[in-house]
Amino acid sequence: MNLRAQIWTITRRFLVFLFFCFLPTALASASDETVIYSFAGGGNGSYPNTPLISDSTGNLYGATQAGGEFGGSYGNGTIFELVKSKTSWTYEVIYNFTGNADGGSVNAPLALDSQGNLYGVCSTGGDNYKGNVFELSPSQEGDWTLTVLYSFSSGSDGGYPEGGVILDKAGNLYGTTSYGGLLSQCSGAGCGVVFELSPGLGGSWTESVLHSFTEAEGALPESGLVFDTKGVLYGVTLAGGTSTHCQGSPANGCGAVFRLAPSGGVWTETTLHSFDVADGAMPQGISYHGGKLYGTTFIGGSYSWGTVFELTAKKSGITFGVIHSFGSGADATEPTGAIFFGKKGNLYGSASHGGNAECNGYGCGAIFELTPNGGGWTESILYQFTGGNDGAEPFSTLIRGKKGNLLGTAVAGGANGYGVVFELLQSN
């Protein structure tokens, strides 16, 4: 979470905590949590706040925003691999960022191609110290080599990517940057861009800016993109939009949902929804499923602690609805990441706080489930983090393991206080 979001969160908590601490809590559903790995800091890596990604054999890959062998006591971050055996997991750091041309501070999910190459973005470092896009390739000997595909300048090409990249069938990469683009917008910093990176001869890559945001359309796209079945891109912006209820620097507005549709080599942007506090603010991520978009907002909603929303965009019009507003107390609060879909139509997500009264009274975070109930949705809390060895503050989207269990990361807690990788086994 960036500094502006942290300041906003602290202010909002102070105003609403006492009033909402006695709201009814969500019903609990029994689930068992197992810590796969506790980070130790230093060269081992620390503070994993990105989703995991799994290869065809069930091995897991992820990133830490700090730690590693370079960058002093704090470190510039790592890429790690967890290899599963019958009874245990083996952890290995496969790359240590230096914070220079290779980048640093990975805060976004990785992408994996059919050849086993990993792709990601660094929010800092690069040739211009404005972030970059990288590829990490394995060798037959087990070593990994990092190649910088593009370094941002924070000019019209964008700067400071936070949302990761996705691949199309042709091997092109698509992503967002938080700043850059139209430098007349967002107090001269630019409101961010959507970009495409296309591979060329000799390992070269070419960046194309598909859209540069204006503040009215949306600003600070810090989450990744998703494709629908027709090759249309969707995403969210943390700020911007048409609302006047969220004032901040460098961009006003409570955030927006947008669409980018290709036609004849041109991409056309449409703002599908602008948030206005009552229906959420600061959207965190978006998922596409069954012709609908689902996402979370960090704050806002009926009780100010965030929402889960559903959006349908058709030729006949746009339908938007909040399907859950988070309360306080033992309920999950301040959801982060995108929604994960279960096989039976259930929705799963992570909330960075709530769940119990630990972690400075705001709760250490929770995993929640939303179950359709014939016209509405019923929330269940699957797991409440304690802030101890089990972890705290799960910031990332969940994934499904090979045995059907939920896998994720928590940025804090664990045996050493530097975060964990966890597995959640549902007993119902």
Beta strands, then each sheet from edge to edge (+ up, - down):
strand 1: 27-28
strand 2: 31-38
strand 3: 53-54
strand 4: 60-64
strand 5: 78-84
strand 6: 89-96
strand 7: 111-112
strand 8: 118-122
strand 9: 132-138
strand 10: 144-151
strand 11: 165-167
strand 12: 173-177
strand 13: 193-199
strand 14: 205-212
strand 15: 226-227
strand 16: 233-237
strand 17: 256-263
strand 18: 266-274
strand 19: 281-289
strand 20: 292-299
strand 21: 307-314
strand 22: 317-325
strand 23: 332-341
strand 24: 347-354
strand 25: 366-372
strand 26: 377-384
strand 27: 399-400
strand 28: 406-410
strand 29: 420-426
sheet 1: 1+ 26+ 25- 24+ 23-
sheet 2: 2+ 29- 28+ 27-
sheet 3: 3+ 4- 5+ 6-
sheet 4: 7+ 8- 9+ 10-
sheet 5: 11+ 12- 13+ 14-
sheet 6: 15+ 16- 17+ 18-
sheet 7: 19+ 20- 21+ 22-
end
